[in-house]
Amino acid sequence: MPQVSGFPASHATKDPAAEDVRRQLLRILHTPEFECAARLSALLRHVVERKLDGREAEIKESTIGVEVFLRPPTYDTRTDSVVRTEARRLREKLAHYYLHQGARDAVQIEIPKGSYIPVFRAMARPAEVEEVLPVQHRWARVAAGLLLLAAIAGSLTGWI
């Protein structure tokens, strides 16, 4: 299955609505992992809100350093790697979230490597994924279920 920065892309559907992205942002920020990571939460909130507000041009290392990490406007991004370091940590934490707690979430928020601009994906819900599975996969599941039922019935009749 193709992946983008650790996120499965096979069940992505259309771009999610802004209110769905904001709801997902709050869901993520209210997890224990993010509640005790104030800097990462601030970074995630900042980049998501800027993109949703149509202010992508402001999502760059120097601006994030000043606005999120309170660096002076004259700070040098070449010698102070706070934004790069925290963005890497945020990518890792988001990937972990979506592998575990957020595996079935309807919206994915990703910060692609090499960028600070988030990407939002509406993910297919389990019922929608079922609709796109090839017919042979459905028949394989039915056949496996029937074999399991036959094995159970056979073992029950053997016990009587």
C-alpha positions as CSV (number, residue, x, y, z in Angstrom):
1,M,0.0,0.0,0.0
2,P,1.5,3.4,-1.0
3,Q,2.5,5.7,1.9
4,V,3.2,9.4,2.3
5,S,5.4,10.1,5.3
6,G,4.2,7.1,7.1
7,F,0.5,7.6,6.4
8,P,-1.4,5.0,4.3
9,A,-2.8,6.8,1.3
10,S,-4.9,3.9,-0.1
11,H,-8.2,5.0,1.6
12,A,-7.9,8.7,1.1
13,T,-11.0,10.2,-0.4
14,K,-11.6,13.9,-1.0
15,D,-10.3,17.0,0.8
16,P,-12.1,17.3,4.2
17,A,-14.1,20.4,5.1
18,A,-12.4,23.0,7.3
19,E,-14.8,22.3,10.2
20,D,-13.8,18.6,10.0
21,V,-10.1,19.5,10.1
22,R,-10.7,21.7,13.1
23,R,-12.6,19.0,14.9
24,Q,-9.7,16.5,14.1
25,L,-7.2,19.0,15.4
26,L,-9.0,19.3,18.7
27,R,-9.3,15.5,18.9
28,I,-5.6,15.2,18.5
29,L,-4.7,18.0,20.9
30,H,-6.9,16.5,23.6
31,T,-5.0,13.2,23.6
32,P,-2.7,12.6,26.6
33,E,0.3,12.5,24.2
34,F,-0.3,16.0,22.9
35,E,-1.7,17.5,26.2
36,C,1.7,17.0,27.8
37,A,3.6,18.2,24.7
38,A,2.8,22.0,24.7
39,R,5.4,22.9,22.1
40,L,4.3,20.3,19.6
41,S,0.6,21.2,20.2
42,A,1.3,24.9,19.6
43,L,3.2,24.0,16.4
44,L,0.4,21.8,15.1
45,R,-2.3,24.3,16.0
46,H,-0.3,27.1,14.3
47,V,0.3,25.4,11.0
48,V,-3.2,24.0,10.7
49,E,-5.0,27.3,11.5
50,R,-2.7,29.2,9.1
51,K,-3.5,26.8,6.3
52,L,-7.2,26.8,7.0
53,D,-7.2,30.6,7.1
54,G,-5.5,30.7,3.7
55,R,-2.2,32.1,5.1
56,E,0.1,29.4,3.8
57,A,2.7,32.0,2.9
58,E,3.2,32.5,6.6
59,I,4.0,28.9,7.2
60,K,7.8,29.0,7.0
61,E,10.6,28.2,9.4
62,S,11.5,31.8,10.3
63,T,7.9,32.8,11.0
64,I,7.1,29.7,13.1
65,G,10.3,30.3,15.1
66,V,9.1,33.8,16.0
67,E,5.4,33.2,16.4
68,V,5.4,29.7,18.0
69,F,8.8,29.4,19.7
70,L,9.1,33.0,20.7
71,R,12.5,33.6,19.0
72,P,13.4,37.2,18.2
73,P,12.7,38.4,14.7
74,T,16.4,38.4,14.0
75,Y,17.1,34.8,14.9
76,D,19.1,32.8,12.5
77,T,17.4,29.5,11.3
78,R,20.8,28.1,10.3
79,T,22.1,28.1,13.8
80,D,18.9,27.6,15.8
81,S,17.2,24.4,14.6
82,V,14.2,24.5,17.0
83,V,11.6,24.6,14.2
84,R,13.2,21.7,12.3
85,T,13.7,19.6,15.5
86,E,10.1,20.2,16.7
87,A,8.6,19.6,13.3
88,R,10.4,16.2,13.1
89,R,9.1,15.3,16.6
90,L,5.6,16.4,15.5
91,R,5.7,14.2,12.4
92,E,6.7,11.2,14.5
93,K,4.0,11.9,17.1
94,L,1.3,12.3,14.4
95,A,2.4,9.1,12.7
96,H,2.2,7.2,16.0
97,Y,-1.2,8.7,16.7
98,Y,-2.6,7.6,13.3
99,L,-1.1,4.1,13.7
100,H,-2.8,3.6,17.0
101,Q,-5.4,5.9,18.5
102,G,-6.4,7.7,15.3
103,A,-6.3,4.7,13.0
104,R,-10.0,5.0,12.3
105,D,-10.3,8.8,12.3
106,A,-12.2,10.3,9.3
107,V,-9.6,13.0,8.8
108,Q,-5.8,12.8,8.7
109,I,-3.5,15.8,9.3
110,E,0.0,15.3,8.0
111,I,3.1,17.6,8.0
112,P,5.1,16.2,5.0
113,K,8.8,16.0,5.4
114,G,10.6,19.0,3.9
115,S,7.6,21.3,4.5
116,Y,5.7,22.8,7.3
117,I,2.5,23.2,5.4
118,P,0.0,20.6,6.6
119,V,-1.9,18.3,4.3
120,F,-5.5,17.2,5.2
121,R,-7.1,14.0,4.0
122,A,-10.6,12.7,4.4
123,M,-10.3,9.0,5.0
124,A,-12.8,6.4,3.9
125,R,-14.8,5.0,6.8
126,P,-14.9,1.2,7.1
127,A,-18.2,0.9,5.2
128,E,-16.8,3.1,2.4
129,V,-13.6,1.0,2.3
130,E,-15.8,-2.1,2.0
131,E,-17.5,-0.6,-1.1
132,V,-14.1,-0.2,-2.9
133,L,-12.8,-3.7,-2.2
134,P,-12.7,-5.9,-5.3
135,V,-15.5,-8.5,-5.5
136,Q,-13.0,-11.4,-5.2
137,H,-11.9,-10.1,-1.8
138,R,-15.5,-10.2,-0.6
139,W,-16.0,-13.8,-1.8
140,A,-12.8,-14.8,-0.1
141,R,-14.2,-13.5,3.2
142,V,-17.5,-15.3,2.6
143,A,-15.7,-18.6,1.8
144,A,-13.5,-18.2,4.9
145,G,-16.6,-17.6,7.1
146,L,-18.3,-20.6,5.7
147,L,-15.3,-22.8,6.3
148,L,-15.1,-21.6,9.9
149,L,-18.8,-22.3,10.4
150,A,-18.3,-25.8,8.9
151,A,-15.4,-26.5,11.2
152,I,-17.4,-25.3,14.3
153,A,-20.3,-27.4,13.3
154,G,-18.1,-30.4,12.7
155,S,-16.4,-30.1,16.1
156,L,-19.8,-29.7,17.8
157,T,-21.2,-32.8,16.3
158,G,-18.1,-34.7,17.3
159,W,-18.6,-33.7,20.9
160,I,-22.2,-35.1,21.0
